[in-house]
Amino acid sequence: MTLEPVHIKAISELADRIDKCLKPGDSEKDETDGLIDILERLKELKYDGKVVLKAIGRLRRGRVDIEKMSQSQDPFPVTYSCDSGSTTTRSFDNGLYVDFCHSAMASTPTDLDLHNKRTIVAATYSPGYRVHIDTTDGWEMIDGGASRRQIIRIEPGLLSKRIERIVHDIALYLSESEHILWLKDELDPKGFFIMDGPIYPKHLMYWMVVESEGVNLLYDPYTERILQNYIDIVDYHIDKKLPFIGFVKNPEDMQIMQTLRKEGMKDLPWVMDAQFFKNVLSSPRNLEEKNRYNRYITYTNWFMQPNQFYERMLGTTSPLVKEKLRAKYPQEYYSLTFFVVYVPSKNLLFKIEAPYGLTQDEEMRNIITRKVLYDIAVSEIPGTLKKADSIAKIQVSERKQIINRFRYSRVDTSYNEIRWGEYDEDG
């Protein structure tokens, strides 16, 4: 049974009543002034004596005309991007968890030889040693050496919760980081590199520093290998002074809003940092201004987030991590820096990340900013990133074919999977 007209009407009337409560009024100018006041606090935001966020250079908001920017020249002769597709983690009745992740790199202009190279990782986990898994010590080359594959096993006993998410993360981050390092020397040294999502494997790093009875990634060699890979990627780009970014399409950060609340601003209307940045980068006061504003992309200056666990991982008190992770530069160079870009016509906000080892240089910040604004003006999501996604994506039919290869294991099916079927289209 679906909703009847009377139900639609009742719900619509409730929506109208809620919406009227949020109707802009005479106080809108005061609210805009309040946004600027909050933005000013981001020059250097502290909590408990530690800097949480600070502006790099001058605090500012900028905007560019979409049409004019899209008709300008790409500041880089070639752009690269890496992305991966996944079956998503599947669990079986015998206790096995497995995720297949397939990474590919794309370029603009197109390089078919580069596009054809792939890295495939099958990440597996079983809580007991009785399940035998035929892992591979190194890479198995396939397709005449154009691609490679590997089976890994997360050590039994390290996980008793969040298993599906962590198996997926290990498969994804291992395949992507290994693929980038494998091909890095084949890329044009005058190019620009875009990673899909953050520049660090934040979820795995979180579980490396948080004590938990159900997640013991501190003792997992593959997690350690992944972290070292991302340090090596940063080191390589700093060595060569090659610009690279993490393009975060759906930023979920809450640190700024949480810190402002702890510092006394209890009445903030936002939970997510992105909600605040959307408001401070838009806020047109009438329809005419809104229509005019839709011609533009707006953006902030760069910010630095010191005292995060990204750089502290290199100096942690854990002897395992401290002795095994290698880094060429001072901890500060691995600090996360970012700026945000807002597209008013689509109500989309993106976070652009890069390590401080690159963005401490003003010229590097400016060229990265211009490149990102150009790509967004041309195609909203950078075109090379879209290419990489289409190359790497594992379609639903292909996922089913892969999972159906397990003839001696039954998929651990839940009622919701029977009810909804294959609903996850993001590979």
Secondary structure, DSSP 8 states (H G I E B T S, - for coil): ----HHHHHHHHHHHHHHHHHT---TTHHHHHHHHHHHHHHTTEEEETTEEEEEESSS--EEEEEHHHHHTS--SSS-EEEEEEEE---EEBTTS-EEEEEEEEEEEES--HHHHH-EEEEEEEE-SSTTS-----SS-EEEGGGTEEEEEEEE-TTSBSSSHHHHHHHHHHHHHHHHHHHHHGGGS-TT-EEEEES-SS-HHHHHHHHS--SSB-GGG-HHHHHHHHHHHHHHHHHHHHT--EEEEESS----HHHHHHHHTT-TT-S-SSHHHHHHHHT----SHHHHHHHTTEEEEE--EEE-S-HHHHGGG-S-HHHHHH---SS-GGGG-EEEEEEEETTTTEEEEEEEEHHHHTSHHHHHHHHHHHHHHHHHHSS-HHHHHHHHHH---HHHHHHHHTT-SSS-B---HHHHHH-S-----
